[in-house]
Amino acid sequence: MKKNNKKKKLMAAAAALALIAAISGTFAWITAQDQRINRAESAAVSDNSVTVKETWEPKPLVPGTEATKEVAVSNTGTASVFVRVSYEEVLKHLDKLGAEKYDASSVTGAKYTYVANDSGLNKHMPINFNGDQTYKDGFIVVPAAQITGLATPADDNVKLLVKGGKTIDAVTGAEKISYEAKLMHEYFTHPDNSTLNPGDPTYDASKNKYQSMTFNISVTNENSSLDAKDWNFTLTNVKYGYYENGYKNTTVNWAESSLPDEDGADTGRALIGTDGVRYSVDYDYTFGGLGYAAATDLPAVTPATVADQIPTVTGKNGVQADTNGLGESEIRIGYSADVTDVATLGNDKWVYNKDDGWFYYTVPVKSGETTKNLLEKLVFESGMGTEYTNASYDLVVKMEAVQANADALTDSAGWELGGGSTPTGDTLAIVTKLKAGI
């Protein structure tokens, strides 16, 4: 192409769509959008004219479940466009993959100190205990004056709860002692409970937060009362439960973005490296927010090359984040029947290009048209183990569209497929197919 043609204006628009999922709750899709538009005289690919269309039915993220998540691309502009889709991933998981540890309060960080909205990155994090259910099960707090073995102030806010006691057989007079005891660290007390005592009708234990503990216990005056809550207890070997080093993030960028990121920088990424609020959902993918030491630790482009992660027909395929971070492949994407392979390249299909990590729609999307679905569902397999404990998974589905012009595919002002040289391999096959559809 002549130099003056290299400078001609091509039209480009891009959008990104993201999914946030949490093992302990529900997850929701969020949308991010960024455009760089070079106007051509006769067409319009304006902001938001090419968008991701979705059908989303969120469900709690638990092993053995799946959620409907249909993803397609719609063109409401006046110009026909080529479209492509790829992924960025953020998997937040426990550094020790769910391994539990218990230590005395003398071990730095074993006893958790509450921090609001704690990211838990690179610090010990508590194994949570269901204190609310303990109260509901009839356990009663033993007054501190009846307990020996808790260090003050090292063991402040530790609660010993018991139920049961002593019974006497009415015929034989034989005594039987039967009680249960639980120990927990109440590391956060909700302001609504701060002036109340457990057992008060308005005390809501579900608003507090508790850390699991282990201990040995003995009774010193079980004959003083039939009710265990009135006895004296001695505790030894008191330990706090925690996840060593807390959380870390595994991040992946499948394909190099041709447009600036959310902050307007040409990073090759869409959302990773930025922070903000997308449709009422806060995200922080800055290097600091992800727990990295420097921006250079943010992910390089790594197109999926593992066969299990590359769909060629309908069905479930893996993602990169849990394979890279956990050595597992239990987070799966359910692809539609409109996914094909490079050898087939039928019309109105999606095809994955292992050369660059993008999924391409095999024909131009005309004004008013919508592509066939690429995704159908997100699947969390029943084989998820403890390594997924408290994990959260964000799948950023990023979409780019460029005017359906042959030069836009290879020109530096467009997608520059081939990297400035004549495309080869799978890229050549896809470029040839797209040009034939103009």
TORKOL-4160 file (C-alpha; in steps of 0.2 Angstrom, whole numbers, padded with zeros to 4 digits, m for minus):
438
<pt num="1" X="0000" Y="0000" Z="0000"/>
<pt num="2" X="0006" Y="0017" Z="m0004"/>
<pt num="3" X="0012" Y="0029" Z="0010"/>
<pt num="4" X="m0003" Y="0041" Z="0006"/>
<pt num="5" X="m0015" Y="0026" Z="0007"/>
<pt num="6" X="m0008" Y="0021" Z="0024"/>
<pt num="7" X="m0014" Y="0038" Z="0031"/>
<pt num="8" X="m0032" Y="0036" Z="0025"/>
<pt num="9" X="m0045" Y="0036" Z="0038"/>
<pt num="10" X="m0052" Y="0020" Z="0044"/>
<pt num="11" X="m0066" Y="0018" Z="0056"/>
<pt num="12" X="m0064" Y="0008" Z="0072"/>
<pt num="13" X="m0075" Y="0005" Z="0088"/>
<pt num="14" X="m0073" Y="m0006" Z="0102"/>
<pt num="15" X="m0082" Y="m0012" Z="0118"/>
<pt num="16" X="m0078" Y="m0023" Z="0132"/>
<pt num="17" X="m0089" Y="m0034" Z="0143"/>
<pt num="18" X="m0085" Y="m0041" Z="0160"/>
<pt num="19" X="m0091" Y="m0055" Z="0172"/>
<pt num="20" X="m0088" Y="m0054" Z="0191"/>
<pt num="21" X="m0091" Y="m0070" Z="0200"/>
<pt num="22" X="m0088" Y="m0075" Z="0218"/>
<pt num="23" X="m0087" Y="m0092" Z="0225"/>
<pt num="24" X="m0097" Y="m0087" Z="0240"/>
<pt num="25" X="m0111" Y="m0077" Z="0231"/>
<pt num="26" X="m0118" Y="m0072" Z="0215"/>
<pt num="27" X="m0110" Y="m0063" Z="0200"/>
<pt num="28" X="m0115" Y="m0050" Z="0187"/>
<pt num="29" X="m0109" Y="m0044" Z="0171"/>
<pt num="30" X="m0102" Y="m0027" Z="0169"/>
<pt num="31" X="m0098" Y="m0017" Z="0153"/>
<pt num="32" X="m0083" Y="m0006" Z="0149"/>
<pt num="33" X="m0082" Y="0004" Z="0133"/>
<pt num="34" X="m0068" Y="0013" Z="0124"/>
<pt num="35" X="m0068" Y="0020" Z="0106"/>
<pt num="36" X="m0055" Y="0027" Z="0094"/>
<pt num="37" X="m0065" Y="0033" Z="0079"/>
<pt num="38" X="m0057" Y="0039" Z="0062"/>
<pt num="39" X="m0071" Y="0045" Z="0052"/>
<pt num="40" X="m0074" Y="0040" Z="0034"/>
<pt num="41" X="m0085" Y="0051" Z="0024"/>
<pt num="42" X="m0099" Y="0039" Z="0019"/>
<pt num="43" X="m0101" Y="0029" Z="0035"/>
<pt num="44" X="m0105" Y="0029" Z="0053"/>
<pt num="45" X="m0097" Y="0017" Z="0066"/>
<pt num="46" X="m0101" Y="0029" Z="0081"/>
<pt num="47" X="m0099" Y="0027" Z="0099"/>
<pt num="48" X="m0109" Y="0012" Z="0106"/>
<pt num="49" X="m0116" Y="0008" Z="0088"/>
<pt num="50" X="m0108" Y="m0009" Z="0089"/>
<pt num="51" X="m0112" Y="m0017" Z="0106"/>
<pt num="52" X="m0112" Y="m0034" Z="0115"/>
<pt num="53" X="m0129" Y="m0041" Z="0116"/>
<pt num="54" X="m0132" Y="m0053" Z="0131"/>
<pt num="55" X="m0145" Y="m0064" Z="0140"/>
<pt num="56" X="m0139" Y="m0066" Z="0157"/>
<pt num="57" X="m0147" Y="m0077" Z="0171"/>
<pt num="58" X="m0135" Y="m0075" Z="0186"/>
<pt num="59" X="m0134" Y="m0089" Z="0199"/>
<pt num="60" X="m0124" Y="m0093" Z="0215"/>
<pt num="61" X="m0107" Y="m0099" Z="0210"/>
<pt num="62" X="m0106" Y="m0116" Z="0218"/>
<pt num="63" X="m0098" Y="m0132" Z="0211"/>
<pt num="64" X="m0109" Y="m0141" Z="0199"/>
<pt num="65" X="m0119" Y="m0126" Z="0193"/>
<pt num="66" X="m0120" Y="m0116" Z="0177"/>
<pt num="67" X="m0127" Y="m0100" Z="0172"/>
<pt num="68" X="m0135" Y="m0095" Z="0156"/>
<pt num="69" X="m0124" Y="m0082" Z="0147"/>
<pt num="70" X="m0128" Y="m0079" Z="0129"/>
<pt num="71" X="m0116" Y="m0067" Z="0120"/>
<pt num="72" X="m0118" Y="m0060" Z="0103"/>
<pt num="73" X="m0113" Y="m0043" Z="0094"/>
<pt num="74" X="m0126" Y="m0031" Z="0087"/>
<pt num="75" X="m0123" Y="m0017" Z="0074"/>
<pt num="76" X="m0134" Y="m0002" Z="0076"/>
<pt num="77" X="m0123" Y="0009" Z="0065"/>
<pt num="78" X="m0125" Y="0012" Z="0046"/>
<pt num="79" X="m0109" Y="0004" Z="0041"/>
<pt num="80" X="m0105" Y="m0015" Z="0039"/>
<pt num="81" X="m0092" Y="m0020" Z="0052"/>
<pt num="82" X="m0080" Y="m0034" Z="0055"/>
<pt num="83" X="m0081" Y="m0040" Z="0073"/>
<pt num="84" X="m0069" Y="m0050" Z="0085"/>
<pt num="85" X="m0070" Y="m0055" Z="0103"/>
<pt num="86" X="m0057" Y="m0060" Z="0116"/>
<pt num="87" X="m0055" Y="m0062" Z="0134"/>
<pt num="88" X="m0046" Y="m0055" Z="0149"/>
<pt num="89" X="m0047" Y="m0064" Z="0166"/>
<pt num="90" X="m0044" Y="m0061" Z="0184"/>
<pt num="91" X="m0045" Y="m0076" Z="0196"/>
<pt num="92" X="m0043" Y="m0071" Z="0214"/>
<pt num="93" X="m0038" Y="m0086" Z="0225"/>
<pt num="94" X="m0030" Y="m0091" Z="0241"/>
<pt num="95" X="m0011" Y="m0092" Z="0240"/>
<pt num="96" X="m0010" Y="m0109" Z="0248"/>
<pt num="97" X="m0025" Y="m0115" Z="0238"/>
<pt num="98" X="m0037" Y="m0118" Z="0253"/>
<pt num="99" X="m0024" Y="m0125" Z="0265"/>
<pt num="100" X="m0030" Y="m0121" Z="0283"/>
<pt num="101" X="m0018" Y="m0116" Z="0297"/>
<pt num="102" X="m0020" Y="m0113" Z="0315"/>
<pt num="103" X="m0008" Y="m0104" Z="0327"/>
<pt num="104" X="m0007" Y="m0095" Z="0343"/>
<pt num="105" X="m0010" Y="m0076" Z="0344"/>
<pt num="106" X="0009" Y="m0074" Z="0347"/>
<pt num="107" X="0011" Y="m0078" Z="0328"/>
<pt num="108" X="0010" Y="m0062" Z="0319"/>
<pt num="109" X="m0006" Y="m0061" Z="0309"/>
<pt num="110" X="m0013" Y="m0077" Z="0316"/>
<pt num="111" X="m0027" Y="m0067" Z="0325"/>
<pt num="112" X="m0035" Y="m0057" Z="0312"/>
<pt num="113" X="m0037" Y="m0038" Z="0314"/>
<pt num="114" X="m0053" Y="m0032" Z="0305"/>
<pt num="115" X="m0050" Y="m0020" Z="0290"/>
<pt num="116" X="m0065" Y="m0014" Z="0280"/>
<pt num="117" X="m0066" Y="m0020" Z="0262"/>
<pt num="118" X="m0050" Y="m0030" Z="0265"/>
<pt num="119" X="m0043" Y="m0036" Z="0249"/>
<pt num="120" X="m0033" Y="m0049" Z="0259"/>
<pt num="121" X="m0018" Y="m0049" Z="0247"/>
<pt num="122" X="m0002" Y="m0055" Z="0254"/>
<pt num="123" X="m0008" Y="m0056" Z="0272"/>
<pt num="124" X="m0015" Y="m0069" Z="0283"/>
<pt num="125" X="m0034" Y="m0070" Z="0282"/>
<pt num="126" X="m0046" Y="m0078" Z="0294"/>
<pt num="127" X="m0055" Y="m0094" Z="0292"/>
<pt num="128" X="m0073" Y="m0088" Z="0295"/>
<pt num="129" X="m0084" Y="m0096" Z="0308"/>
<pt num="130" X="m0103" Y="m0097" Z="0308"/>
<pt num="131" X="m0106" Y="m0088" Z="0324"/>
<pt num="132" X="m0123" Y="m0084" Z="0320"/>
<pt num="133" X="m0128" Y="m0102" Z="0318"/>
<pt num="134" X="m0119" Y="m0106" Z="0334"/>
<pt num="135" X="m0131" Y="m0094" Z="0344"/>
<pt num="136" X="m0146" Y="m0101" Z="0335"/>
<pt num="137" X="m0141" Y="m0119" Z="0340"/>
<pt num="138" X="m0143" Y="m0114" Z="0358"/>
<pt num="139" X="m0125" Y="m0110" Z="0363"/>
<pt num="140" X="m0123" Y="m0097" Z="0377"/>
<pt num="141" X="m0108" Y="m0086" Z="0380"/>
<pt num="142" X="m0098" Y="m0090" Z="0396"/>
<pt num="143" X="m0093" Y="m0075" Z="0406"/>
<pt num="144" X="m0075" Y="m0070" Z="0405"/>
<pt num="145" X="m0073" Y="m0072" Z="0424"/>
<pt num="146" X="m0076" Y="m0090" Z="0422"/>
<pt num="147" X="m0063" Y="m0094" Z="0410"/>
<pt num="148" X="m0044" Y="m0097" Z="0413"/>
<pt num="149" X="m0032" Y="m0098" Z="0399"/>
<pt num="150" X="m0036" Y="m0083" Z="0388"/>
<pt num="151" X="m0022" Y="m0070" Z="0388"/>
<pt num="152" X="m0027" Y="m0052" Z="0389"/>
<pt num="153" X="m0026" Y="m0042" Z="0378"/>
<pt num="154" X="m0020" Y="m0054" Z="0366"/>
<pt num="155" X="m0036" Y="m0064" Z="0366"/>
<pt num="156" X="m0048" Y="m0050" Z="0367"/>
<pt num="157" X="m0065" Y="m0053" Z="0358"/>
<pt num="158" X="m0063" Y="m0071" Z="0360"/>
<pt num="159" X="m0080" Y="m0079" Z="0365"/>
<pt num="160" X="m0082" Y="m0097" Z="0373"/>
<pt num="161" X="m0099" Y="m0103" Z="0370"/>
<pt num="162" X="m0107" Y="m0119" Z="0378"/>
<pt num="163" X="m0123" Y="m0129" Z="0379"/>
<pt num="164" X="m0128" Y="m0144" Z="0390"/>
<pt num="165" X="m0123" Y="m0148" Z="0407"/>
<pt num="166" X="m0127" Y="m0161" Z="0421"/>
<pt num="167" X="m0141" Y="m0172" Z="0423"/>
<pt num="168" X="m0146" Y="m0183" Z="0437"/>
<pt num="169" X="m0155" Y="m0200" Z="0435"/>
<pt num="170" X="m0171" Y="m0199" Z="0446"/>
<pt num="171" X="m0170" Y="m0217" Z="0450"/>
<pt num="172" X="m0152" Y="m0221" Z="0453"/>
<pt num="173" X="m0146" Y="m0203" Z="0457"/>
<pt num="174" X="m0132" Y="m0206" Z="0445"/>
<pt num="175" X="m0124" Y="m0190" Z="0437"/>
<pt num="176" X="m0121" Y="m0188" Z="0419"/>
<pt num="177" X="m0111" Y="m0173" Z="0412"/>
<pt num="178" X="m0114" Y="m0169" Z="0394"/>
<pt num="179" X="m0109" Y="m0152" Z="0386"/>
<pt num="180" X="m0102" Y="m0145" Z="0370"/>
<pt num="181" X="m0091" Y="m0130" Z="0368"/>
<pt num="182" X="m0085" Y="m0119" Z="0354"/>
<pt num="183" X="m0073" Y="m0105" Z="0354"/>
<pt num="184" X="m0073" Y="m0090" Z="0341"/>
<pt num="185" X="m0064" Y="m0074" Z="0339"/>
<pt num="186" X="m0077" Y="m0060" Z="0335"/>
<pt num="187" X="m0066" Y="m0049" Z="0325"/>
<pt num="188" X="m0080" Y="m0037" Z="0319"/>
<pt num="189" X="m0095" Y="m0032" Z="0329"/>
<pt num="190" X="m0108" Y="m0022" Z="0320"/>
<pt num="191" X="m0112" Y="m0005" Z="0327"/>
<pt num="192" X="m0131" Y="m0011" Z="0329"/>
<pt num="193" X="m0124" Y="m0024" Z="0342"/>
<pt num="194" X="m0111" Y="m0014" Z="0350"/>
<pt num="195" X="m0122" Y="m0009" Z="0365"/>
<pt num="196" X="m0131" Y="m0026" Z="0366"/>
<pt num="197" X="m0127" Y="m0043" Z="0374"/>
<pt num="198" X="m0130" Y="m0059" Z="0365"/>
<pt num="199" X="m0147" Y="m0066" Z="0369"/>
<pt num="200" X="m0155" Y="m0048" Z="0369"/>
<pt num="201" X="m0170" Y="m0050" Z="0357"/>
<pt num="202" X="m0163" Y="m0036" Z="0345"/>
<pt num="203" X="m0145" Y="m0043" Z="0345"/>
<pt num="204" X="m0142" Y="m0049" Z="0327"/>
<pt num="205" X="m0127" Y="m0061" Z="0327"/>
<pt num="206" X="m0127" Y="m0062" Z="0308"/>
<pt num="207" X="m0121" Y="m0045" Z="0307"/>
<pt num="208" X="m0104" Y="m0049" Z="0316"/>
<pt num="209" X="m0089" Y="m0058" Z="0309"/>
<pt num="210" X="m0080" Y="m0072" Z="0317"/>
<pt num="211" X="m0064" Y="m0082" Z="0315"/>
<pt num="212" X="m0062" Y="m0100" Z="0318"/>
<pt num="213" X="m0052" Y="m0107" Z="0333"/>
<pt num="214" X="m0046" Y="m0123" Z="0340"/>
<pt num="215" X="m0043" Y="m0127" Z="0359"/>
<pt num="216" X="m0042" Y="m0139" Z="0373"/>
<pt num="217" X="m0055" Y="m0137" Z="0387"/>
<pt num="218" X="m0057" Y="m0144" Z="0405"/>
<pt num="219" X="m0071" Y="m0140" Z="0418"/>
<pt num="220" X="m0066" Y="m0136" Z="0436"/>
<pt num="221" X="m0082" Y="m0135" Z="0445"/>
<pt num="222" X="m0095" Y="m0145" Z="0436"/>
<pt num="223" X="m0104" Y="m0149" Z="0452"/>
<pt num="224" X="m0109" Y="m0131" Z="0455"/>
<pt num="225" X="m0124" Y="m0130" Z="0443"/>
<pt num="226" X="m0133" Y="m0141" Z="0432"/>
<pt num="227" X="m0131" Y="m0129" Z="0417"/>
<pt num="228" X="m0114" Y="m0128" Z="0409"/>
<pt num="229" X="m0114" Y="m0109" Z="0406"/>
<pt num="230" X="m0112" Y="m0108" Z="0425"/>
<pt num="231" X="m0096" Y="m0118" Z="0426"/>
<pt num="232" X="m0078" Y="m0113" Z="0426"/>
<pt num="233" X="m0067" Y="m0118" Z="0412"/>
<pt num="234" X="m0049" Y="m0119" Z="0408"/>
<pt num="235" X="m0043" Y="m0117" Z="0390"/>
<pt num="236" X="m0026" Y="m0123" Z="0383"/>
<pt num="237" X="m0018" Y="m0123" Z="0366"/>
<pt num="238" X="m0029" Y="m0109" Z="0360"/>
<pt num="239" X="m0026" Y="m0106" Z="0341"/>
<pt num="240" X="m0033" Y="m0095" Z="0328"/>
<pt num="241" X="m0037" Y="m0102" Z="0310"/>
<pt num="242" X="m0031" Y="m0093" Z="0295"/>
<pt num="243" X="m0026" Y="m0094" Z="0277"/>
<pt num="244" X="m0008" Y="m0091" Z="0276"/>
<pt num="245" X="m0003" Y="m0076" Z="0265"/>
<pt num="246" X="m0021" Y="m0073" Z="0261"/>
<pt num="247" X="m0025" Y="m0071" Z="0242"/>
<pt num="248" X="m0016" Y="m0068" Z="0226"/>
<pt num="249" X="m0022" Y="m0064" Z="0208"/>
<pt num="250" X="m0019" Y="m0074" Z="0192"/>
<pt num="251" X="m0022" Y="m0063" Z="0177"/>
<pt num="252" X="m0023" Y="m0067" Z="0159"/>
<pt num="253" X="m0024" Y="m0057" Z="0143"/>
<pt num="254" X="m0029" Y="m0068" Z="0128"/>
<pt num="255" X="m0026" Y="m0055" Z="0114"/>
<pt num="256" X="m0018" Y="m0038" Z="0111"/>
<pt num="257" X="m0031" Y="m0024" Z="0111"/>
<pt num="258" X="m0029" Y="m0012" Z="0096"/>
<pt num="259" X="m0038" Y="0002" Z="0106"/>
<pt num="260" X="m0033" Y="0012" Z="0121"/>
<pt num="261" X="m0038" Y="0005" Z="0138"/>
<pt num="262" X="m0051" Y="0013" Z="0150"/>
<pt num="263" X="m0038" Y="0026" Z="0155"/>
<pt num="264" X="m0034" Y="0030" Z="0137"/>
<pt num="265" X="m0017" Y="0022" Z="0137"/>
<pt num="266" X="m0011" Y="0010" Z="0123"/>
<pt num="267" X="m0007" Y="m0005" Z="0133"/>
<pt num="268" X="m0014" Y="m0019" Z="0123"/>
<pt num="269" X="m0027" Y="m0022" Z="0137"/>
<pt num="270" X="m0045" Y="m0016" Z="0139"/>
<pt num="271" X="m0048" Y="m0016" Z="0158"/>
<pt num="272" X="m0033" Y="m0024" Z="0166"/>
<pt num="273" X="m0022" Y="m0011" Z="0172"/>
<pt num="274" X="m0037" Y="0001" Z="0176"/>
<pt num="275" X="m0050" Y="0004" Z="0189"/>
<pt num="276" X="m0067" Y="0011" Z="0190"/>
<pt num="277" X="m0085" Y="0008" Z="0192"/>
<pt num="278" X="m0095" Y="m0001" Z="0178"/>
<pt num="279" X="m0113" Y="m0002" Z="0180"/>
<pt num="280" X="m0113" Y="0000" Z="0199"/>
<pt num="281" X="m0099" Y="m0013" Z="0201"/>
<pt num="282" X="m0082" Y="m0008" Z="0208"/>
<pt num="283" X="m0066" Y="m0015" Z="0200"/>
<pt num="284" X="m0048" Y="m0012" Z="0203"/>
<pt num="285" X="m0037" Y="m0020" Z="0191"/>
<pt num="286" X="m0022" Y="m0009" Z="0193"/>
<pt num="287" X="m0006" Y="m0017" Z="0197"/>
<pt num="288" X="m0007" Y="m0012" Z="0216"/>
<pt num="289" X="m0025" Y="m0017" Z="0217"/>
<pt num="290" X="m0021" Y="m0034" Z="0210"/>
<pt num="291" X="m0007" Y="m0036" Z="0222"/>
<pt num="292" X="0008" Y="m0034" Z="0210"/>
<pt num="293" X="0024" Y="m0025" Z="0214"/>
<pt num="294" X="0025" Y="m0015" Z="0198"/>
<pt num="295" X="0015" Y="m0012" Z="0182"/>
<pt num="296" X="0027" Y="m0023" Z="0173"/>
<pt num="297" X="0019" Y="m0038" Z="0182"/>
<pt num="298" X="0003" Y="m0036" Z="0173"/>
<pt num="299" X="0000" Y="m0050" Z="0160"/>
<pt num="300" X="0008" Y="m0051" Z="0143"/>
<pt num="301" X="m0003" Y="m0057" Z="0129"/>
<pt num="302" X="m0005" Y="m0075" Z="0129"/>
<pt num="303" X="m0016" Y="m0083" Z="0116"/>
<pt num="304" X="m0024" Y="m0099" Z="0122"/>
<pt num="305" X="m0014" Y="m0114" Z="0113"/>
<pt num="306" X="m0020" Y="m0128" Z="0124"/>
<pt num="307" X="m0032" Y="m0139" Z="0115"/>
<pt num="308" X="m0045" Y="m0139" Z="0129"/>
<pt num="309" X="m0046" Y="m0120" Z="0129"/>
<pt num="310" X="m0049" Y="m0119" Z="0110"/>
<pt num="311" X="m0067" Y="m0122" Z="0104"/>
<pt num="312" X="m0069" Y="m0129" Z="0087"/>
<pt num="313" X="m0087" Y="m0135" Z="0089"/>
<pt num="314" X="m0101" Y="m0133" Z="0102"/>
<pt num="315" X="m0097" Y="m0138" Z="0120"/>
<pt num="316" X="m0087" Y="m0133" Z="0135"/>
<pt num="317" X="m0070" Y="m0128" Z="0135"/>
<pt num="318" X="m0057" Y="m0121" Z="0148"/>
<pt num="319" X="m0050" Y="m0104" Z="0152"/>
<pt num="320" X="m0032" Y="m0100" Z="0156"/>
<pt num="321" X="m0033" Y="m0092" Z="0174"/>
<pt num="322" X="m0038" Y="m0107" Z="0184"/>
<pt num="323" X="m0026" Y="m0118" Z="0174"/>
<pt num="324" X="m0011" Y="m0106" Z="0177"/>
<pt num="325" X="m0015" Y="m0101" Z="0195"/>
<pt num="326" X="m0022" Y="m0117" Z="0202"/>
<pt num="327" X="m0017" Y="m0131" Z="0190"/>
<pt num="328" X="m0035" Y="m0135" Z="0187"/>
<pt num="329" X="m0048" Y="m0133" Z="0173"/>
<pt num="330" X="m0065" Y="m0133" Z="0182"/>
<pt num="331" X="m0071" Y="m0115" Z="0176"/>
<pt num="332" X="m0078" Y="m0118" Z="0159"/>
<pt num="333" X="m0086" Y="m0108" Z="0145"/>
<pt num="334" X="m0101" Y="m0116" Z="0136"/>
<pt num="335" X="m0099" Y="m0111" Z="0117"/>
<pt num="336" X="m0113" Y="m0111" Z="0105"/>
<pt num="337" X="m0116" Y="m0122" Z="0090"/>
<pt num="338" X="m0110" Y="m0107" Z="0079"/>
<pt num="339" X="m0092" Y="m0110" Z="0083"/>
<pt num="340" X="m0081" Y="m0118" Z="0069"/>
<pt num="341" X="m0063" Y="m0121" Z="0066"/>
<pt num="342" X="m0051" Y="m0113" Z="0053"/>
<pt num="343" X="m0052" Y="m0128" Z="0042"/>
<pt num="344" X="m0071" Y="m0126" Z="0039"/>
<pt num="345" X="m0074" Y="m0107" Z="0041"/>
<pt num="346" X="m0093" Y="m0107" Z="0037"/>
<pt num="347" X="m0103" Y="m0092" Z="0035"/>
<pt num="348" X="m0111" Y="m0084" Z="0051"/>
<pt num="349" X="m0099" Y="m0093" Z="0062"/>
<pt num="350" X="m0086" Y="m0089" Z="0075"/>
<pt num="351" X="m0068" Y="m0095" Z="0073"/>
<pt num="352" X="m0054" Y="m0094" Z="0085"/>
<pt num="353" X="m0037" Y="m0088" Z="0079"/>
<pt num="354" X="m0023" Y="m0096" Z="0089"/>
<pt num="355" X="m0011" Y="m0084" Z="0081"/>
<pt num="356" X="m0018" Y="m0069" Z="0090"/>
<pt num="357" X="m0031" Y="m0075" Z="0103"/>
<pt num="358" X="m0046" Y="m0067" Z="0095"/>
<pt num="359" X="m0062" Y="m0075" Z="0090"/>
<pt num="360" X="m0068" Y="m0068" Z="0073"/>
<pt num="361" X="m0085" Y="m0068" Z="0065"/>
<pt num="362" X="m0083" Y="m0075" Z="0048"/>
<pt num="363" X="m0094" Y="m0062" Z="0039"/>
<pt num="364" X="m0097" Y="m0044" Z="0040"/>
<pt num="365" X="m0111" Y="m0038" Z="0052"/>
<pt num="366" X="m0122" Y="m0027" Z="0042"/>
<pt num="367" X="m0132" Y="m0012" Z="0049"/>
<pt num="368" X="m0146" Y="m0018" Z="0060"/>
<pt num="369" X="m0139" Y="m0036" Z="0061"/>
<pt num="370" X="m0134" Y="m0047" Z="0076"/>
<pt num="371" X="m0121" Y="m0060" Z="0075"/>
<pt num="372" X="m0125" Y="m0078" Z="0081"/>
<pt num="373" X="m0120" Y="m0082" Z="0099"/>
<pt num="374" X="m0102" Y="m0085" Z="0104"/>
<pt num="375" X="m0105" Y="m0090" Z="0122"/>
<pt num="376" X="m0120" Y="m0099" Z="0129"/>
<pt num="377" X="m0116" Y="m0102" Z="0147"/>
<pt num="378" X="m0103" Y="m0101" Z="0161"/>
<pt num="379" X="m0100" Y="m0118" Z="0170"/>
<pt num="380" X="m0092" Y="m0122" Z="0187"/>
<pt num="381" X="m0089" Y="m0140" Z="0187"/>
<pt num="382" X="m0093" Y="m0152" Z="0201"/>
<pt num="383" X="m0074" Y="m0156" Z="0203"/>
<pt num="384" X="m0070" Y="m0139" Z="0211"/>
<pt num="385" X="m0059" Y="m0143" Z="0226"/>
<pt num="386" X="m0053" Y="m0133" Z="0241"/>
<pt num="387" X="m0041" Y="m0124" Z="0230"/>
<pt num="388" X="m0056" Y="m0114" Z="0224"/>
<pt num="389" X="m0061" Y="m0109" Z="0242"/>
<pt num="390" X="m0067" Y="m0091" Z="0243"/>
<pt num="391" X="m0061" Y="m0088" Z="0225"/>
<pt num="392" X="m0068" Y="m0075" Z="0213"/>
<pt num="393" X="m0067" Y="m0076" Z="0194"/>
<pt num="394" X="m0069" Y="m0061" Z="0183"/>
<pt num="395" X="m0070" Y="m0064" Z="0164"/>
<pt num="396" X="m0068" Y="m0049" Z="0153"/>
<pt num="397" X="m0076" Y="m0052" Z="0136"/>
<pt num="398" X="m0069" Y="m0038" Z="0125"/>
<pt num="399" X="m0076" Y="m0034" Z="0108"/>
<pt num="400" X="m0068" Y="m0024" Z="0094"/>
<pt num="401" X="m0076" Y="m0019" Z="0078"/>
<pt num="402" X="m0069" Y="m0011" Z="0062"/>
<pt num="403" X="m0077" Y="m0005" Z="0046"/>
<pt num="404" X="m0079" Y="m0019" Z="0034"/>
<pt num="405" X="m0066" Y="m0014" Z="0022"/>
<pt num="406" X="m0052" Y="m0025" Z="0016"/>
<pt num="407" X="m0038" Y="m0013" Z="0020"/>
<pt num="408" X="m0045" Y="m0011" Z="0038"/>
<pt num="409" X="m0040" Y="m0029" Z="0041"/>
<pt num="410" X="m0021" Y="m0027" Z="0038"/>
<pt num="411" X="m0018" Y="m0008" Z="0039"/>
<pt num="412" X="m0009" Y="m0001" Z="0054"/>
<pt num="413" X="m0024" Y="0011" Z="0056"/>
<pt num="414" X="m0036" Y="m0005" Z="0058"/>
<pt num="415" X="m0032" Y="m0022" Z="0065"/>
<pt num="416" X="m0015" Y="m0024" Z="0056"/>
<pt num="417" X="m0017" Y="m0043" Z="0055"/>
<pt num="418" X="m0001" Y="m0050" Z="0050"/>
<pt num="419" X="0009" Y="m0037" Z="0060"/>
<pt num="420" X="0014" Y="m0027" Z="0045"/>
<pt num="421" X="0018" Y="m0041" Z="0034"/>
<pt num="422" X="0008" Y="m0053" Z="0023"/>
<pt num="423" X="m0003" Y="m0064" Z="0035"/>
<pt num="424" X="0001" Y="m0082" Z="0036"/>
<pt num="425" X="m0007" Y="m0098" Z="0043"/>
<pt num="426" X="m0023" Y="m0096" Z="0052"/>
<pt num="427" X="m0023" Y="m0077" Z="0051"/>
<pt num="428" X="m0022" Y="m0078" Z="0032"/>
<pt num="429" X="m0036" Y="m0090" Z="0031"/>
<pt num="430" X="m0047" Y="m0079" Z="0042"/>
<pt num="431" X="m0042" Y="m0063" Z="0032"/>
<pt num="432" X="m0046" Y="m0072" Z="0015"/>
<pt num="433" X="m0063" Y="m0077" Z="0022"/>
<pt num="434" X="m0068" Y="m0060" Z="0028"/>
<pt num="435" X="m0062" Y="m0051" Z="0012"/>
<pt num="436" X="m0073" Y="m0064" Z="0002"/>
<pt num="437" X="m0088" Y="m0058" Z="0012"/>
<pt num="438" X="m0087" Y="m0040" Z="0007"/>
